[in-house]
């Protein structure tokens, strides 16, 4: 490994040295752009994932100290994450959610693929090598090492700008990028060791800065599915309190809605309620539903 950058909502570390800053969350990305870049106005049009990847790569490449913005085919860009383009997808969905006020946003739609960020980095730096964005269930260093070694099978590729780049919303994100040279490693094991031990860049990756875990993901997805199934057109997942009652004074659902929830659970999670009366306990709240689904789902 030659250089590395770690950015979370409240910290930035370049080559193992913390940098001083004033802002946090999305404002931190803007502060880093203004302080260390400043000459790429397209930054302000990007989604959070692309902003994060852009400023992290800028910090990384500035520290590398090589001549920039000259065409090169020997450097690949290979990034990984768990949540793909979730934030951009959510923002775009909001523009098409209401059939009475339907305004699909091309500006939002363009970022609904996570590999847009690899393109932004490659275009900025005139890289003509491989660009890949790989979505994984979790951060597995051996899978990452295998993919990086695969990229090195191209005889033209001599170095890779790679790493983990993920965000759940504009204030919860994590970037752990690095530069790796082909000549440094001759097998997957040595590269994985560098990822985990030598560089230590993934040793502490646990999604705390993303403020999300598997249950959080399930709850958020379940809210989206409830909104869609019950045609709650004016609601967003953020409008639903997962601990509030789904019926009565809570979300105000009725017995017909309960039937829709039964169908939802069978369709999306393979859970069949043989006795509809069970729904009284299962459908107390989104959180209770999510807990039941996590323990009983078949798909």
C-alpha positions in Angstrom: 0.0 0.0 0.0 1.3 3.5 -0.8 -1.3 6.0 0.5 -4.7 5.8 2.2 -7.6 8.1 3.2 -10.3 7.5 5.7 -13.3 9.8 5.9 -16.2 9.5 8.3 -18.9 12.1 9.2 -16.6 13.5 11.9 -13.0 12.7 11.0 -10.5 12.5 8.2 -7.3 10.6 8.3 -4.7 10.8 5.5 -1.8 8.3 5.6 -2.6 7.6 9.3 -2.5 11.3 10.2 -5.7 13.0 11.4 -6.5 16.3 9.8 -8.1 19.2 11.6 -11.5 20.3 10.4 -14.5 22.3 11.6 -17.6 20.8 10.0 -19.3 17.4 10.4 -21.6 15.3 8.2 -22.3 16.6 4.7 -20.8 20.0 5.6 -17.5 18.2 6.1 -17.4 17.1 2.5 -18.0 20.6 1.4 -15.3 21.9 3.7 -12.9 19.4 2.3 -13.8 20.3 -1.3 -13.3 24.0 -0.6 -10.1 23.5 1.3 -8.3 20.9 -0.9 -10.0 21.0 -4.3 -12.1 24.1 -5.2 -11.8 23.8 -9.0 -14.5 21.3 -9.9 -18.0 23.0 -9.6 -19.7 19.8 -10.7 -19.1 18.6 -7.1 -22.2 20.5 -6.0 -24.4 18.6 -8.4 -23.2 15.2 -7.1 -25.1 12.8 -4.8 -23.4 12.2 -1.4 -21.7 8.9 -2.5 -20.1 10.7 -5.4 -19.1 13.7 -3.3 -17.5 11.4 -0.8 -15.6 9.4 -3.4 -14.5 12.5 -5.2 -13.1 14.4 -2.1 -11.5 11.1 -0.8 -9.8 10.4 -4.1 -8.6 14.0 -4.3 -7.0 13.8 -0.9 -5.5 10.5 -1.8 -4.0 11.6 -5.1 -2.8 14.9 -3.8 -0.8 13.0 -1.1 0.6 10.7 -3.8 2.3 13.7 -5.3 2.4 12.6 -8.9 1.6 14.7 -11.9 -2.1 14.7 -12.4 -4.6 15.0 -15.2 -2.5 13.3 -17.9 -4.1 10.4 -19.7 -3.1 7.0 -18.4 -4.3 3.4 -18.9 -2.3 1.8 -16.2 -4.5 2.7 -13.2 -7.8 1.1 -12.4 -10.5 2.3 -10.1 -12.2 -0.5 -8.1 -14.6 0.4 -5.3 -16.9 -1.6 -3.0 -19.9 -1.0 -0.7 -23.0 -2.5 0.8 -25.8 -0.1 0.1 -25.1 0.6 -3.6 -26.7 4.0 -4.4 -29.3 3.9 -1.7 -29.3 7.6 -0.9 -29.7 8.7 -4.6 -32.3 6.0 -5.1 -34.3 7.3 -2.2 -34.1 10.9 -3.4 -35.2 9.9 -6.9 -38.1 7.8 -5.6 -39.3 10.9 -3.8 -39.7 12.7 -7.2 -42.0 10.0 -8.6 -43.8 8.8 -5.4 -46.9 11.0 -5.8 -49.0 10.2 -8.9 -50.7 13.6 -8.5 -47.4 15.5 -8.4 -45.2 13.4 -10.6 -41.8 15.1 -11.4 -39.1 12.6 -12.2 -35.7 14.4 -11.8 -33.1 13.6 -14.4 -30.5 15.2 -12.1 -31.4 12.7 -9.4 -31.8 9.8 -11.7 -28.3 10.0 -13.1 -26.8 9.1 -9.7 -29.0 6.0 -9.2 -26.0 3.7 -10.1 -23.1 3.4 -7.6 -20.6 3.1 -10.4 -21.2 6.8 -11.4 -18.6 7.7 -8.7 -15.9 5.5 -10.4 -16.7 7.4 -13.6 -16.4 10.7 -11.8 -13.0 9.8 -10.5 -11.8 8.4 -13.9 -13.0 11.4 -15.9 -11.5 13.9 -13.4 -8.1 12.2 -13.6 -8.1 11.0 -17.2 -7.9 7.3 -16.2 -8.6 4.9 -19.0 -8.1 1.6 -17.1 -10.8 -0.6 -15.6 -13.5 1.1 -13.5 -15.6 -1.2 -11.3 -18.0 -0.8 -8.4 -18.9 -4.0 -6.6 -21.8 -4.3 -4.1 -21.3 -6.9 -1.4 -23.4 -8.1 1.5 -20.7 -7.1 3.9 -17.1 -5.9 3.9 -15.1 -9.1 3.2 -11.4 -8.4 2.8 -10.7 -11.7 1.0 -13.4 -10.9 -1.6 -12.0 -7.4 -2.1 -8.4 -8.8 -2.4 -9.6 -11.3 -5.0 -11.3 -8.6 -7.1 -8.2 -6.4 -6.9 -6.0 -9.3 -8.0 -8.4 -10.0 -10.8 -8.0 -6.4 -12.0 -4.2 -6.9 -12.0 -4.6 -9.7 -14.4 -4.8 -7.1 -17.1 -1.2 -6.6 -18.1 -1.9 -2.8 -18.6 -3.0 -2.3 -15.0 -0.1 -1.5 -12.7 -1.9 0.3 -9.9 -5.4 0.6 -8.4 -7.3 3.3 -6.6 -9.5 1.1 -4.5 -11.4 0.7 -1.3 -14.7 0.9 0.5 -17.1 3.7 -0.2 -20.6 3.7 1.4 -23.3 6.0 2.6 -26.9 5.7 3.9 -27.8 9.4 3.8 -26.0 12.8 3.4 -24.8 12.7 7.0 -23.8 9.0 7.5 -21.0 7.8 5.3 -17.6 6.1 5.3 -14.7 6.2 2.8 -11.6 4.0 3.2 -9.6 4.4 0.0 -6.1 3.4 -0.9 -3.6 3.2 -3.7 -2.0 -0.2 -4.3 0.8 -1.1 -6.8 0.9 -4.3 -8.7 4.6 -4.9 -8.0 3.9 -5.0 -4.2 1.8 -8.3 -4.2 2.1 -11.6 -6.0 -0.9 -13.4 -4.4 -4.3 -12.8 -2.8 -3.1 -13.6 0.7 -0.4 -10.9 0.8 -2.9 -8.3 -0.5 -5.5 -9.3 2.0 -3.0 -9.1 4.8 -2.1 -5.6 3.7 -5.8 -4.6 3.6 -6.4 -5.8 7.1 -3.1 -5.8 9.0 -0.4 -3.7 7.3 -2.6 -0.8 6.4 -5.3 -1.5 9.0 -7.8 0.3 6.8 -10.6 -2.3 7.2 -9.9 -3.6 10.7 -12.4 -1.3 12.4 -15.0 -1.1 9.6 -18.3 -1.8 11.4 -20.8 0.6 9.8 -21.1 2.6 13.0 -20.6 5.8 11.0 -23.3 4.7 8.6 -25.7 4.5 11.6 -27.2 1.4 10.1 -27.3 -2.4 10.7 -29.2 -5.3 9.4 -32.3 -4.6 11.6 -32.2 -0.9 10.6 -32.1 -1.9 7.0 -35.0 -4.3 7.4 -37.1 -1.7 9.2 -36.4 0.9 6.6 -37.3 -1.5 3.8 -40.4 -2.6 5.6 -41.6 1.0 5.9 -41.1 1.4 2.1 -43.1 -1.8 1.4 -45.9 -0.7 3.7 -46.2 2.6 2.0 -46.3 1.0 -1.4 -48.7 -1.8 -0.4 -51.1 0.5 1.4 -50.8 3.3 -1.2 -49.8 5.8 1.5 -48.8 8.2 -1.3 -47.9 11.3 0.8 -45.7 9.4 3.3 -42.0 8.7 3.3 -40.3 6.0 5.4 -39.0 8.8 7.7 -42.6 9.7 8.5 -43.3 6.4 10.1 -42.2 5.8 13.7 -41.2 2.1 13.9 -42.2 2.0 17.5 -45.6 3.6 17.1 -48.8 1.5 16.8 -49.8 0.6 13.3 -53.5 0.7 14.1 -55.7 3.1 16.1 -54.0 6.3 17.0 -50.7 5.3 15.4 -50.6 4.9 11.7 -54.4 4.5 11.6 -54.6 1.3 9.7 -57.7 -0.9 9.7 -58.7 -4.5 9.2 -58.4 -4.3 5.3 -54.9 -2.9 5.8 -54.1 -5.9 8.0 -54.9 -8.2 5.1 -52.6 -6.3 2.9 -49.8 -6.7 5.5 -50.4 -10.5 5.6 -50.0 -10.5 1.8 -46.9 -8.4 2.0 -45.2 -10.8 4.5 -45.9 -13.8 2.3 -44.9 -12.1 -0.9 -41.7 -10.5 0.3 -40.6 -12.8 3.1 -42.2 -16.1 2.5 -44.1 -15.9 5.8 -47.6 -17.4 5.8 -49.9 -16.6 8.7 -52.2 -19.6 9.0 -54.2 -17.8 11.7 -55.0 -14.2 10.8 -55.6 -13.4 14.5 -51.8 -13.7 14.9 -51.6 -10.4 13.1 -52.8 -8.6 16.2 -49.5 -9.3 17.9 -47.2 -9.2 14.9 -48.5 -6.0 13.5 -48.2 -3.9 16.7 -45.6 -1.8 15.1 -43.0 -1.8 12.3 -40.3 -2.7 14.8 -42.3 -5.7 16.1 -43.0 -6.8 12.5 -39.3 -6.5 11.6 -38.3 -8.6 14.6 -40.9 -11.3 13.6 -39.7 -11.3 10.0 -36.0 -11.6 11.0 -36.8 -14.7 13.0 -39.2 -16.4 10.6 -38.5 -15.3 7.0 -37.8 -18.0 4.4 -36.7 -15.6 1.7 
